[in-house]
Amino acid sequence: MAERVMEGALRNHTAMRKL
């Protein structure tokens, strides 16, 4: 559970930064 949440947050953060 924690892994999935952390992965999603990291991906969202990276996507937002890239955009």
C-alpha positions in Angstrom: 0.0 0.0 0.0 2.7 2.5 1.0 4.7 1.6 -2.0 1.9 2.2 -4.4 1.0 5.6 -2.7 4.6 6.7 -2.8 5.0 5.6 -6.4 1.9 7.5 -7.4 2.9 10.6 -5.6 6.4 10.5 -7.0 5.0 10.0 -10.6 2.5 12.8 -10.1 5.2 15.1 -8.8 7.5 14.3 -11.7 4.7 14.8 -14.3 3.7 18.1 -12.8 7.3 19.3 -12.8 7.8 18.1 -16.4 4.7 19.9 -17.5 
